[in-house]
Every structure is written in structure tokens, then in C-alpha cells.
């Protein structure tokens, strides 16, 4: 299993419950750790580098 780290991802958005909150943009910040098996993506990348079209 591989872990993908995304640190300090900042997104400007409109978020809130009250009307005054929905009239302004706010910055939300994320730190993410995603576990995934990325072997297939790596294998496809190798095929592309070799000029072979992946199925």
C-alpha cells in the first residue's frame, strides 16, 4: 500500500449556514494522507514510456 500526502491544500469557497457566511469567501485548509495501491498506475506509466498502448 502506498501513501499519498497532500499538505496545506487551501481552497477558497463559500461555506456556511447563515446568510452572512454565504456572502463571503472563506479559506479552508486540508492535510490529507491517502492510502492507495498505485502499482497499476505505475505499470501504465512504464508502458507509455515504452510506446505501448495500455489496455
Rosetta blueprint (number, residue, H / E / L):
1 X L
2 X E
3 X E
4 X E
5 X E
6 X E
7 X E
8 X E
9 X E
10 X E
11 X E
12 X E
13 X E
14 X L
15 X L
16 X L
17 X L
18 X L
19 X L
20 X L
21 X H
22 X H
23 X H
24 X L
25 X L
26 X E
27 X E
28 X E
29 X E
30 X E
31 X E
32 X E
33 X E
34 X E
35 X E
36 X E
37 X L
38 X L
39 X H
40 X H
41 X H
42 X H
43 X H
44 X H
45 X H
46 X H
47 X H
48 X H
49 X H
50 X L
51 X L
52 X L
53 X L
54 X L
55 X L
